[in-house]
Amino acid sequence: MLNCLRHGLIVTLSLCFLAFGVQVLLSAYQLQDPFSFVLTFFASNLIILISAAVAVGFTLRLLR
């Protein structure tokens, strides 16, 4: 039971980071400087990739 609660908390936290990554990605398109755009774009994609992988992994553990 405690393990299920912990996995659910981690999935919820990773979904919050996923939403944050999407927000950073959308704000990257409003930047005027190309160098800042590239850095923000790749940083947001890294945030999205890691948080989505954690969310999928712990969701699969939660369902098992």
TAQUI-V344479 format. One record per residue. N is the residue number from 0. RES is the residue in three letters. PSI is psi in radians with two decimals (999 if undefined). OMEGA is omega in degrees with one decimal (999 if undefined). D_LAST is the distance of its C-alpha to the last C-alpha in Angstrom with 2 decimals. Layout:
n: {N N}
res: {RES RES}
psi: {PSI PSI}
omega: {OMEGA OMEGA}
d_last: {D_LAST D_LAST}
This chain:
n: {0 1 2 3 4 5 6 7 8 9 10 11 12 13 14 15 16 17 18 19 20 21 22 23 24 25 26 27 28 29 30 31 32 33 34 35 36 37 38 39 40 41 42 43 44 45 46 47 48 49 50 51 52 53 54 55 56 57 58 59 60 61 62 63}
res: {MET LEU ASN CYS LEU ARG HIS GLY LEU ILE VAL THR LEU SER LEU CYS PHE LEU ALA PHE GLY VAL GLN VAL LEU LEU SER ALA TYR GLN LEU GLN ASP PRO PHE SER PHE VAL LEU THR PHE PHE ALA SER ASN LEU ILE ILE LEU ILE SER ALA ALA VAL ALA VAL GLY PHE THR LEU ARG LEU LEU ARG}
psi: {-0.79 -0.63 -0.70 -0.71 -0.70 -0.76 -0.67 -0.66 -0.70 -0.69 -0.74 -0.75 -0.70 -0.55 -0.57 -0.72 -0.56 -0.77 -0.65 -0.71 -0.69 -0.67 -0.71 -0.68 -0.75 -0.62 -0.36 -0.55 -0.18 -0.05 2.54 -0.51 2.16 -0.65 -0.76 -0.64 -0.82 -0.78 -0.77 -0.65 -0.86 -0.58 -0.74 -0.64 -0.61 -0.73 -0.78 -0.76 -0.82 -0.79 -0.59 -0.68 -0.72 -0.74 -0.77 -0.76 -0.82 -0.43 -0.72 -0.67 -0.63 -0.64 -0.38 999}
omega: {179.2 177.6 178.6 178.8 179.4 178.4 177.5 177.5 179.1 177.8 179.0 178.7 179.5 175.1 174.3 176.1 176.1 177.0 176.6 178.5 176.9 177.9 177.5 178.5 178.4 179.0 178.0 -178.8 178.3 -179.6 -179.3 -177.7 -178.2 179.8 177.6 177.7 -177.7 179.6 -179.1 179.5 -178.9 176.9 179.7 176.9 176.4 177.0 -179.1 -178.1 -178.1 -177.7 177.4 178.4 177.7 -179.8 179.9 -179.1 -178.9 173.4 176.9 175.8 -179.4 -178.7 179.6 999}
d_last: {12.97 14.68 11.76 10.14 13.70 14.23 11.42 12.79 16.21 15.67 14.44 17.48 19.75 18.87 19.54 22.83 23.68 22.96 25.43 27.82 27.71 28.58 31.36 32.74 32.67 34.66 37.08 37.64 39.35 41.90 43.14 46.57 46.54 44.99 44.03 42.18 40.49 39.19 37.94 36.25 34.78 33.16 32.03 30.32 28.62 27.34 26.02 24.30 22.82 21.43 20.06 18.45 16.80 15.52 14.33 12.48 10.98 9.85 8.71 6.34 5.27 5.55 3.80 0.00}
